[in-house]
């Protein structure tokens, strides 16, 4: 094995030895001293040349992107009216306000909605009788508002005030209309499961029948008697919700189910913007087949046809990278069929034409300017650790890079596709946010975070995060490292591994890592080398690299982490007897495997909210990579840390939120049972009433202080 990085860079890097202000956990996680500013709430208006923005006093003003027009006051709140978000109707005469938001799971929420009429200047509840609601939105013509209340879909006519109940069978833990069940929300990453037709006459929606899905129960400790919270959670190999597709006629209130043959999942649906045509995506249980179904409402039978099917020996990814072209007969989509993720044009006759190409992955489909036929997207073309923004014609010609700074470039194109919000950072530079036109020209810097950048450069002795590759017998792996600011190559230093390692997520990115960056600087301040690697199975390296872990989650990733530990241990300035590792969620799975399978390499491990057996995790995520436990028992069990506890030698800290709806507390409890049975000593800390993120109040400060102290004591 070889490590490809410049030791000269590491060893001779220039550090500010005159600024020695101390980093502390409290400064990071209690007082948020290093939190950057963001520029949010820039909403393009229908004219395409101006935007609305929320001011500090909760008023809403309209401004020109080019500052050529005077500022216009759109809304000024009276009394103590506050809101969490807002949306204009089609002619921008009304505003729908989102208030009193309460989070449920990762994306879902409940809220109260209010309507503001710009002509009358009156604010009134959307539906005072049915509160709280969720997922309220205007119809395309702006004359109606749809919303979900107690698992049913409602529509309010803004001209008549009449409320129509489109569905009536919704019931908690039973039937869901228009929004998703827990596993769809978590793994297909959407909650709005209904969509208006372009002519505002129909709503297509998904119905989830959860009655055969088993319940999971969590306990909350708030009262004299603890409260139980029950919800439907399908674990690997277990029964899913039965999902069906329906289209409701708003005027008549009648609905019709759309039958599309055999399927397990409906992960996406979308109307054509110009025609009453609906694209449905369906998948089999293994997620190895993705079909596109076309439903044409001009057909009285509404019989869908399959216009395209993508198959894989492993799995097919689902994303939101789909847009209709103005010809009405084709769409743009992304696919990995050539070994890398690229943009394709799919005609409704089944013709598939590649638009982008190369040995790099498209990351985000940012939008389509239908007037110029320009596609905007981001990719890791510069390097797997970096992201840049590009424009390209639908025919694949005239490709242009719109962001040239090396690092991580994000873009949010605004309505009209004439401008975008550009967010740039690199590993050692806080975010700089600017407004640019579609050609990439800077219009205005919205936030440069100069205060934070100056604070870090002038007050602290920080060490740069430096990137490298480690070449093993099986792969070339991207890594980063942070050295102590007073690094001396004649001394030996302990190494702290920070890991995640799961599919669909990278940690080795040339982007600002916020509070985690400062926490790692704190460890470096204490004399630790901080190290991170993206093992096989992670993103932006093509499908061969990403899908190499199929059916064996944990096996190759652990091999890569252990090989990195062995390679680092060959250097004279590394104390190979003092290596520790920490991970959260999938990272907790990896750190648990490292301290067991790699017991001779790692002295200490911290596992936060870890998966300890994929048998306990949800079926959509787990079966995508592992198939079912009934089909692949060996893949599930051979790499479960539970089955390797006998190897444990070092110090092991388990941390979990008792109200984790995602990675259930059960994972930690089963790991505890196994370690007790094997007579292994360990440390355990549980946060009551906390979910997978383990936050709220002083929780994060307490958590990171505990982990910091554990590292100091045991590494």
FENTAFEN-V447735 format. One record per residue. N is the residue number from 1. OMEGA is omega in degrees with one decimal (NA if undefined). Layout:
N:OMEGA
N:OMEGA
//
This chain:
1:177.4
2:174.8
3:-178.7
4:171.0
5:-179.6
6:175.6
7:179.3
8:178.6
9:-179.2
10:-169.4
11:-175.0
12:179.5
13:-178.9
14:-180.0
15:177.1
16:-176.2
17:-178.0
18:178.9
19:-170.3
20:177.0
21:-173.1
22:170.3
23:175.8
24:176.3
25:-179.6
26:179.1
27:-178.9
28:-164.6
29:176.7
30:-177.5
31:177.1
32:-177.9
33:-173.4
34:-177.3
35:-178.2
36:171.6
37:179.3
38:175.9
39:-173.3
40:172.6
41:176.5
42:-175.6
43:-178.7
44:176.8
45:-173.7
46:179.9
47:176.7
48:-177.7
49:179.2
50:-177.9
51:172.0
52:-179.9
53:179.1
54:179.6
55:-176.9
56:178.5
57:179.5
58:172.5
59:178.5
60:179.6
61:177.5
62:179.6
63:174.1
64:176.0
65:-177.9
66:178.3
67:-179.7
68:-179.8
69:177.9
70:177.3
71:179.6
72:176.5
73:-179.5
74:-176.4
75:173.6
76:-175.9
77:175.0
78:-179.9
79:-177.6
80:-178.9
81:175.9
82:-177.0
83:-178.6
84:178.8
85:-179.6
86:179.6
87:175.2
88:169.1
89:-169.9
90:-178.6
91:175.8
92:177.0
93:-178.6
94:177.4
95:175.0
96:-178.5
97:176.2
98:-177.1
99:172.1
100:-176.4
101:174.9
102:-179.8
103:176.5
104:174.7
105:-174.4
106:-177.9
107:-173.4
108:-176.7
109:166.5
110:-176.3
111:169.5
112:-177.7
113:177.4
114:178.3
115:176.5
116:177.4
117:-175.7
118:-179.5
119:-177.8
120:-176.9
121:179.5
122:174.1
123:179.9
124:179.0
125:175.1
126:178.8
127:-176.4
128:-177.1
129:-175.0
130:178.8
131:-6.2
132:176.8
133:172.6
134:170.7
135:176.6
136:175.6
137:177.1
138:166.7
139:-179.2
140:178.7
141:176.2
142:-176.1
143:-179.0
144:174.2
145:175.8
146:178.5
147:179.3
148:174.7
149:178.9
150:173.4
151:175.0
152:-178.8
153:177.9
154:176.0
155:177.1
156:174.6
157:-174.6
158:178.9
159:-177.5
160:-175.3
161:-178.6
162:177.3
163:178.5
164:175.7
165:-175.9
166:176.9
167:-176.1
168:-173.6
169:-179.2
170:179.7
171:-178.3
172:-179.9
173:-176.4
174:179.9
175:177.5
176:175.9
177:170.6
178:171.3
179:-168.8
180:171.2
181:-173.4
182:-171.1
183:173.5
184:179.4
185:-175.8
186:-168.7
187:172.9
188:168.8
189:170.5
190:178.4
191:179.7
192:-175.8
193:171.5
194:-176.0
195:177.7
196:168.6
197:-176.5
198:-179.2
199:177.0
200:-179.0
201:-174.2
202:168.1
203:171.5
204:-178.1
205:174.3
206:174.0
207:178.5
208:174.0
209:-174.5
210:-167.7
211:-179.6
212:179.8
213:-179.1
214:-178.5
215:169.9
216:-175.6
217:173.8
218:-178.0
219:176.3
220:-175.0
221:-178.9
222:-172.5
223:177.9
224:174.9
225:-179.6
226:-177.7
227:178.1
228:176.6
229:-175.7
230:176.5
231:-177.2
232:-176.4
233:-179.5
234:177.7
235:-177.7
236:178.6
237:-175.7
238:-174.7
239:174.9
240:166.7
241:171.3
242:-174.6
243:177.6
244:-177.9
245:-178.5
246:172.9
247:-178.7
248:174.2
249:-173.3
250:-175.7
251:-176.5
252:-176.3
253:-179.9
254:178.2
255:-179.3
256:175.9
257:178.7
258:-178.1
259:-175.6
260:178.0
261:-176.2
262:176.7
263:173.4
264:-174.8
265:169.1
266:-172.3
267:-178.7
268:167.9
269:-176.9
270:176.4
271:166.7
272:-176.9
273:-175.7
274:-178.2
275:174.4
276:177.5
277:-176.9
278:173.8
279:174.0
280:172.6
281:177.9
282:179.6
283:170.8
284:-174.9
285:178.5
286:-176.5
287:178.2
288:178.5
289:176.6
290:-179.8
291:172.5
292:179.9
293:177.9
294:176.1
295:-178.5
296:-177.9
297:173.6
298:175.0
299:-176.8
300:-178.0
301:-176.5
302:-179.1
303:-177.4
304:174.6
305:177.0
306:-178.4
307:-179.7
308:173.4
309:174.0
310:-180.0
311:179.2
312:173.6
313:-180.0
314:179.9
315:176.3
316:178.8
317:172.8
318:175.9
319:-178.4
320:-176.7
321:178.2
322:178.2
323:178.6
324:174.1
325:-172.7
326:176.3
327:177.9
328:-176.1
329:-177.7
330:177.8
331:168.3
332:179.7
333:173.1
334:-178.5
335:177.4
336:-171.4
337:177.3
338:179.2
339:174.5
340:-178.1
341:-177.9
342:-179.4
343:179.5
344:169.6
345:-179.9
346:175.1
347:-177.5
348:172.6
349:176.9
350:179.0
351:-175.5
352:-176.3
353:-178.2
354:-178.9
355:176.6
356:179.8
357:178.9
358:-179.3
359:178.0
360:-175.8
361:163.2
362:-179.4
363:-177.9
364:168.3
365:-169.4
366:177.4
367:-179.5
368:171.0
369:-174.5
370:179.8
371:-178.9
372:-176.6
373:-179.4
374:173.6
375:174.5
376:-177.6
377:171.6
378:180.0
379:175.9
380:-179.1
381:178.2
382:-179.3
383:-179.1
384:179.2
385:-172.8
386:178.6
387:177.3
388:-174.7
389:-175.4
390:167.5
391:179.6
392:176.8
393:179.5
394:179.0
395:177.7
396:-177.6
397:174.0
398:176.4
399:-179.7
400:174.6
401:-176.8
402:178.8
403:-172.6
404:179.5
405:-178.2
406:-176.7
407:-177.8
408:-177.2
409:174.1
410:179.2
411:172.5
412:179.2
413:-176.3
414:-179.7
415:-177.7
416:175.4
417:178.3
418:-176.3
419:172.5
420:173.3
421:-176.5
422:175.6
423:-179.0
424:169.2
425:164.2
426:-171.4
427:-175.4
428:-176.9
429:178.0
430:-174.4
431:169.5
432:-173.5
433:-176.1
434:173.1
435:179.8
436:173.4
437:-172.4
438:176.2
439:179.2
440:-178.7
441:179.2
442:174.7
443:-176.9
444:170.6
445:-176.0
446:178.8
447:-179.6
448:-179.1
449:-179.2
450:178.8
451:180.0
452:-179.9
453:178.7
454:178.6
455:-176.3
456:-176.9
457:-174.0
458:-172.2
459:-174.0
460:174.0
461:-176.9
462:176.1
463:-179.1
464:169.2
465:-174.0
466:-174.7
467:-178.7
468:171.5
469:171.6
470:-179.7
471:175.5
472:177.8
473:-172.3
474:-174.5
475:168.7
476:-170.9
477:176.0
478:-178.2
479:164.0
480:-177.4
481:171.1
482:179.4
483:169.8
484:-173.9
485:179.5
486:-175.6
487:179.8
488:-174.2
489:177.7
490:179.1
491:175.7
492:-175.4
493:172.4
494:-178.1
495:176.3
496:177.4
497:170.1
498:-172.8
499:163.1
500:167.7
501:-175.8
502:178.1
503:177.5
504:-177.3
505:175.6
506:174.1
507:-178.3
508:-177.8
509:178.3
510:-177.9
511:-179.9
512:-174.7
513:169.9
514:-176.4
515:178.1
516:177.5
517:-179.5
518:175.5
519:178.1
520:174.1
521:175.8
522:177.9
523:177.0
524:176.7
525:179.4
526:175.2
527:178.5
528:166.0
529:179.3
530:-171.8
531:178.4
532:178.4
533:168.6
534:-177.6
535:174.1
536:-177.4
537:179.6
538:-166.0
539:166.7
540:177.5
541:-176.6
542:-173.4
543:-179.2
544:178.7
545:-175.1
546:-173.3
547:-179.8
548:-177.6
549:-176.4
550:179.6
551:-177.0
552:-179.9
553:178.1
554:-174.3
555:-176.4
556:179.2
557:178.7
558:177.4
559:-178.3
560:179.1
561:179.5
562:177.7
563:175.5
564:178.4
565:178.7
566:-178.7
567:178.6
568:-178.6
569:178.8
570:-177.7
571:-173.8
572:-176.7
573:176.1
574:172.3
575:-173.7
576:176.3
577:-179.6
578:175.6
579:177.8
580:-175.7
581:178.4
582:175.7
583:-178.0
584:177.8
585:175.1
586:176.1
587:174.6
588:172.5
589:-179.2
590:-179.4
591:177.5
592:175.7
593:-179.2
594:-177.3
595:178.3
596:177.8
597:-179.8
598:-175.5
599:179.8
600:-177.8
601:-174.0
602:-179.7
603:-173.5
604:174.3
605:171.4
606:178.1
607:178.9
608:178.7
609:-172.9
610:159.9
611:176.9
612:169.6
613:179.8
614:173.5
615:-176.7
616:-175.3
617:-173.5
618:-170.7
619:-176.8
620:177.9
621:-170.8
622:-177.1
623:175.2
624:-175.9
625:-170.9
626:-166.0
627:-174.3
628:175.5
629:178.4
630:-179.6
631:-168.0
632:-177.3
633:-178.8
634:179.5
635:178.7
636:-168.8
637:-175.6
638:-177.3
639:171.1
640:178.2
641:178.3
642:-176.8
643:179.4
644:-175.0
645:179.9
646:-178.0
647:-173.1
648:176.9
649:-171.8
650:179.0
651:-171.4
652:178.8
653:175.7
654:179.1
655:180.0
656:169.4
657:-175.0
658:179.0
659:178.9
660:-180.0
661:-174.8
662:173.4
663:-169.7
664:175.3
665:176.0
666:179.6
667:179.4
668:-179.6
669:178.9
670:175.1
671:176.7
672:179.6
673:-178.5
674:-179.4
675:175.8
676:179.4
677:-179.8
678:-179.7
679:178.2
680:177.4
681:-177.6
682:176.4
683:-174.4
684:173.2
685:-178.1
686:175.4
687:179.4
688:172.0
689:-178.5
690:-177.7
691:-174.2
692:-179.1
693:179.4
694:-179.8
695:-179.6
696:-178.0
697:-178.3
698:-170.1
699:-177.7
700:177.9
701:179.2
702:-178.3
703:-176.0
704:174.7
705:178.3
706:179.7
707:178.5
708:178.6
709:-179.8
710:178.1
711:-179.9
712:-176.6
713:-169.3
714:-179.5
715:NA
//
